[in-house]
């Protein structure tokens, strides 16, 4: 597929585009033209060059991604997963805007964050986590993929626990932002195809504090969101980072994001490691013992594996243990 954004008032540009696009037009590759001028003349010229679809250049990202999905055949309006696909497009567009703004040092787009949270929670209402994961795997960028994976898991987790709408928004938002600090980590570290050396590991381990500082500087984020961004690599026994805190210092929301983050990292597909099967990844969570909240792990197992969660049948329902909520 090709996306074309050219000045169609320039004859030399049109001639060059005609030559460059000819073999792809003959092969049947779909071509989307973004037009700065939606006049009839510009549209006729774009169609002559092989456009399958015409859109204004300022088309909102969710709409643009929706149309791209349709051209690629990934959005089937008649499929059971169509609603999840549409909501994934909205969340992925918001995530792209979020990471781009963070990496460029701009203010984070609050409206895009809100749209992504809404899309995540409405997708979770459908209960089709598998369809969400199938869409996540289509993205190559590791940070982008991980944010969408963990936020989708967290939204499904909060829905499974019966959280209120406000608390579900809190959980989904915290998950969406949990790795925002990675937008400031050098790309050669983020995209390294293999284990990080000690120096690179030290830089990577700074991302929770970087993300926390970024959100504090902008302002307007809840204390629980800040806690999730700063402490999602902390563990209940105090063996995590960056500050080695644990126990009652880690609220339920942070414990939930940590579980989703670890599980997501285990099942992700990377050039340097195979994806772990869900059952094996969940077994790793169980094996972490007092590092994680096992009541919450059990509930999470019901999200990712179904009602039968082997090895944890004697644990109490987390909602019977104490009220579990975002706040």
C-alpha positions as CSV (number, residue, x, y, z in Angstrom):
1,X,0.0,0.0,0.0
2,X,1.1,3.6,-0.7
3,X,0.1,6.9,0.9
4,X,0.8,9.8,-1.3
5,X,1.1,13.5,-0.3
6,X,2.2,15.6,-3.3
7,X,1.7,19.0,-4.8
8,X,-0.7,18.2,-7.6
9,X,-0.4,21.7,-9.1
10,X,3.2,21.1,-10.1
11,X,3.5,19.5,-13.6
12,X,7.0,18.1,-12.9
13,X,5.8,16.5,-9.6
14,X,2.8,14.9,-11.4
15,X,5.1,13.5,-14.2
16,X,7.5,12.1,-11.7
17,X,4.7,10.6,-9.6
18,X,3.1,9.0,-12.7
19,X,6.4,7.3,-13.6
20,X,7.1,6.2,-10.0
21,X,3.6,4.9,-9.3
22,X,3.0,3.1,-12.6
23,X,4.4,-0.3,-11.7
24,X,2.6,-0.3,-8.4
25,X,-0.6,0.7,-10.1
26,X,-0.2,-2.2,-12.5
27,X,0.3,-4.6,-9.6
28,X,-2.9,-3.5,-8.0
29,X,-1.3,-2.1,-4.8
30,X,-3.8,0.3,-3.1
31,X,-2.9,3.9,-3.1
32,X,-4.3,6.6,-0.7
33,X,-3.9,10.2,-1.7
34,X,-3.9,13.0,0.9
35,X,-4.9,16.2,-0.8
36,X,-4.1,19.7,0.3
37,X,-6.7,20.9,-2.2
38,X,-9.9,18.9,-2.5
39,X,-10.9,20.7,-5.7
40,X,-12.4,18.6,-8.6
41,X,-9.2,19.2,-10.6
42,X,-7.0,17.8,-7.9
43,X,-9.3,14.8,-7.4
44,X,-9.3,14.1,-11.1
45,X,-5.5,14.3,-11.2
46,X,-5.1,12.0,-8.2
47,X,-7.5,9.4,-9.6
48,X,-5.5,9.5,-12.9
49,X,-2.4,8.6,-10.9
50,X,-4.1,5.6,-9.5
51,X,-5.7,6.7,-6.2
52,X,-8.0,4.2,-4.6
53,X,-9.1,6.7,-1.9
54,X,-8.9,10.5,-1.5
55,X,-8.8,12.2,1.8
56,X,-7.9,15.8,3.0
57,X,-4.4,16.1,4.3
58,X,-5.7,17.2,7.7
59,X,-7.9,14.1,8.2
60,X,-7.9,13.2,11.9
61,X,-5.6,10.2,12.8
62,X,-8.3,7.8,13.9
63,X,-10.2,8.4,10.6
64,X,-7.0,8.0,8.6
65,X,-6.1,4.8,10.3
66,X,-9.6,3.5,9.8
67,X,-9.4,4.1,6.0
68,X,-6.0,2.6,5.8
69,X,-7.4,-0.5,7.6
70,X,-10.2,-0.7,5.1
71,X,-7.8,-0.5,2.2
72,X,-5.7,-3.3,3.6
73,X,-8.7,-5.5,4.3
74,X,-8.1,-5.5,8.0
75,X,-11.4,-3.8,8.9
76,X,-14.3,-6.0,8.1
77,X,-17.5,-4.3,9.1
78,X,-19.4,-7.6,9.2
79,X,-17.0,-9.5,11.4
80,X,-17.7,-10.1,15.1
81,X,-14.4,-8.3,16.0
82,X,-15.3,-5.1,14.0
83,X,-16.1,-3.0,17.1
84,X,-12.8,-4.0,18.7
85,X,-11.0,-3.1,15.5
86,X,-12.5,0.3,15.4
87,X,-11.7,1.0,19.0
88,X,-8.2,-0.3,18.6
89,X,-7.7,2.2,15.8
90,X,-8.9,5.1,18.1
91,X,-6.6,3.9,20.9
92,X,-3.6,3.4,18.6
93,X,-4.0,6.8,17.1
94,X,-4.0,8.4,20.6
95,X,-1.0,6.3,21.6
96,X,0.9,7.5,18.6
97,X,0.2,11.1,19.4
98,X,1.1,10.6,23.0
99,X,4.5,9.0,22.3
100,X,5.3,11.4,19.6
101,X,4.6,14.4,21.9
102,X,6.6,12.9,24.7
103,X,9.6,12.2,22.5
104,X,9.5,15.7,21.0
105,X,9.2,17.4,24.4
106,X,5.7,18.8,23.7
107,X,2.8,18.8,26.1
108,X,1.0,15.5,26.2
109,X,-2.3,15.6,24.3
110,X,-4.9,15.3,27.0
111,X,-7.8,15.0,24.5
112,X,-6.0,12.0,22.7
113,X,-5.4,10.4,26.1
114,X,-9.1,10.6,27.0
115,X,-10.2,9.2,23.6
116,X,-7.8,6.3,24.0
117,X,-9.1,5.5,27.5
118,X,-12.7,5.5,26.2
119,X,-11.7,3.3,23.3
120,X,-9.9,0.9,25.6
121,X,-12.8,0.5,28.1
122,X,-15.4,0.1,25.4
123,X,-13.2,-2.6,23.8
124,X,-13.0,-4.3,27.2
125,X,-16.8,-4.3,27.4
126,X,-16.9,-6.6,24.4
127,X,-14.8,-9.2,26.3
128,X,-12.7,-10.0,23.1
129,X,-9.2,-9.8,24.5
130,X,-7.9,-12.2,21.8
131,X,-9.0,-9.8,19.0
132,X,-7.3,-6.9,20.7
133,X,-4.0,-8.9,21.0
134,X,-4.2,-10.0,17.3
135,X,-4.3,-6.3,16.4
136,X,-1.5,-5.4,18.8
137,X,0.8,-8.0,17.1
138,X,0.5,-6.1,13.8
139,X,2.6,-3.2,15.1
140,X,6.4,-3.5,14.8
141,X,7.5,-0.7,17.2
142,X,8.2,-2.4,20.6
143,X,7.3,0.6,22.8
144,X,4.1,1.3,20.9
145,X,3.1,-2.3,20.9
146,X,3.8,-2.7,24.6
147,X,1.7,0.3,25.6
148,X,-1.3,-1.0,23.6
149,X,-0.8,-4.5,25.0
150,X,-0.5,-3.5,28.6
151,X,-3.4,-0.9,28.4
152,X,-5.6,-3.5,26.8
153,X,-4.8,-6.1,29.5
154,X,-5.4,-3.5,32.2
155,X,-8.7,-2.4,30.8
156,X,-9.9,-6.0,30.6
157,X,-8.6,-6.6,34.2
158,X,-10.5,-3.7,35.6
159,X,-13.7,-4.8,33.8
160,X,-13.3,-8.3,35.2
161,X,-13.0,-6.9,38.7
162,X,-16.3,-5.0,38.3
163,X,-14.7,-1.5,38.8
164,X,-16.8,1.6,38.4
165,X,-16.6,3.5,35.2
166,X,-14.4,6.2,36.9
167,X,-12.0,3.6,38.3
168,X,-11.8,1.8,34.9
169,X,-10.8,5.1,33.3
170,X,-8.2,5.5,36.0
171,X,-6.7,2.0,35.4
172,X,-6.7,2.3,31.6
173,X,-5.2,5.8,31.7
174,X,-2.4,4.7,34.1
175,X,-1.6,1.7,31.9
176,X,-1.6,3.8,28.8
177,X,1.0,6.2,30.4
178,X,3.0,3.7,32.4
179,X,5.9,3.6,30.0
180,X,5.8,7.2,28.7
181,X,9.3,7.7,30.0
182,X,10.6,5.3,27.3
183,X,9.8,8.1,24.7
184,X,12.9,9.8,26.1
185,X,15.2,6.7,26.0
186,X,17.6,6.6,23.0
187,X,16.2,4.5,20.1
188,X,19.4,2.4,19.8
189,X,18.6,1.1,23.3
190,X,14.9,0.7,22.8
191,X,15.3,-1.2,19.6
192,X,18.4,-3.3,20.4
193,X,17.8,-6.8,19.2
194,X,19.3,-8.6,22.2
195,X,20.1,-8.2,25.9
196,X,21.1,-4.8,27.1
197,X,24.6,-4.3,28.5
198,X,24.9,-2.9,32.1
199,X,25.2,0.7,30.9
200,X,22.2,0.4,28.6
201,X,20.3,-1.3,31.4
202,X,21.0,1.6,33.7
203,X,19.6,4.0,31.1
204,X,16.5,1.9,30.5
205,X,15.8,1.6,34.2
206,X,15.6,5.4,34.4
207,X,12.3,5.4,32.4
208,X,9.9,5.3,35.3
209,X,11.5,8.4,36.9
210,X,11.7,10.1,33.5
211,X,8.0,9.4,32.9
212,X,7.0,10.5,36.4
213,X,9.0,13.8,36.0
214,X,7.4,14.4,32.6
215,X,3.9,14.1,34.0
216,X,4.6,16.1,37.2
217,X,6.0,18.9,35.0
218,X,2.9,19.0,32.8
219,X,0.5,18.7,35.8
220,X,-3.1,17.5,35.9
221,X,-2.4,13.8,36.4
222,X,-3.8,12.0,39.5
223,X,-1.6,10.8,42.3
224,X,-2.4,7.2,41.4
225,X,-1.4,7.7,37.7
226,X,1.9,9.2,38.9
227,X,2.4,6.2,41.3
228,X,1.8,3.7,38.5
229,X,4.2,5.5,36.1
230,X,6.9,5.7,38.8
231,X,6.4,2.3,40.6
232,X,5.2,-0.2,38.0
233,X,8.6,-2.0,38.3
234,X,8.4,-2.1,42.1
235,X,7.6,-5.5,43.8
236,X,5.8,-6.3,47.0
237,X,9.0,-7.7,48.7
238,X,10.9,-4.5,48.0
239,X,13.2,-6.1,45.3
240,X,12.0,-3.9,42.4
241,X,13.1,-0.5,41.2
242,X,13.6,2.5,41.1
243,X,13.2,2.9,44.9
244,X,12.9,-0.6,46.3
245,X,9.6,0.1,48.0
246,X,6.9,-2.6,48.6
247,X,4.0,-3.8,50.7
248,X,1.4,-1.1,51.6
249,X,3.4,1.5,49.7
250,X,2.1,0.0,46.5
251,X,-1.7,0.6,46.0
252,X,-3.9,-1.9,44.1
253,X,-3.7,0.0,40.9
254,X,0.1,-0.1,40.8
255,X,-0.1,-3.9,41.6
256,X,-2.4,-4.4,38.7
257,X,-0.3,-2.5,36.2
258,X,2.8,-4.4,37.4
259,X,1.1,-7.7,36.7
260,X,-0.1,-6.6,33.3
261,X,3.4,-5.2,32.5
262,X,5.2,-8.4,33.4
263,X,2.7,-10.7,31.6
264,X,2.8,-8.4,28.5
265,X,6.6,-8.5,28.4
266,X,6.5,-12.3,28.5
267,X,4.0,-12.9,25.7
268,X,5.4,-10.2,23.4
269,X,7.1,-11.2,20.2
270,X,10.7,-10.0,19.8
271,X,13.4,-10.7,17.2
272,X,15.6,-12.0,19.9
273,X,13.1,-14.1,21.8
274,X,10.0,-16.2,21.0
275,X,6.7,-15.2,22.5
276,X,5.8,-17.2,25.6
277,X,2.6,-19.2,25.6
278,X,-0.1,-17.6,27.9
279,X,-0.2,-20.6,30.2
280,X,3.6,-20.4,30.6
281,X,3.6,-16.7,31.1
282,X,0.9,-17.0,33.8
283,X,3.0,-19.7,35.4
284,X,5.8,-17.2,35.7
285,X,3.5,-14.8,37.6
286,X,2.4,-17.5,40.0
287,X,6.0,-18.5,40.6
288,X,6.9,-15.0,41.6
289,X,5.2,-15.6,45.0
290,X,5.4,-12.8,47.4
291,X,6.7,-10.4,44.8
292,X,3.2,-10.0,43.5
293,X,-0.3,-9.8,44.9
294,X,-1.5,-13.4,44.4
295,X,-5.2,-12.6,44.9
296,X,-4.9,-10.1,42.0
297,X,-2.8,-12.7,40.0
298,X,-5.6,-15.2,40.4
299,X,-8.2,-12.7,39.1
300,X,-5.9,-11.8,36.2
301,X,-5.6,-15.5,35.3
302,X,-9.4,-15.5,34.8
303,X,-8.9,-12.6,32.3
304,X,-6.1,-14.2,30.2
305,X,-6.8,-18.0,30.7
306,X,-10.5,-18.3,31.6
307,X,-12.2,-19.3,34.8
308,X,-10.1,-22.3,35.5
309,X,-6.8,-21.0,36.9
310,X,-4.6,-24.0,37.8
311,X,-2.6,-23.8,40.9
312,X,-4.5,-20.9,42.5
313,X,-7.8,-22.4,43.3
314,X,-7.4,-22.0,47.1
315,X,-6.9,-18.2,47.0
316,X,-9.7,-15.9,47.9
317,X,-11.5,-13.8,45.4
318,X,-9.7,-10.4,45.5
319,X,-13.1,-8.7,46.0
320,X,-13.7,-10.8,49.1
321,X,-10.2,-10.0,50.5
322,X,-10.9,-6.3,50.6
323,X,-12.5,-3.8,48.2
324,X,-10.3,-3.6,45.2
325,X,-10.6,-0.3,43.3
326,X,-8.4,2.1,41.5
327,X,-8.5,4.7,44.2
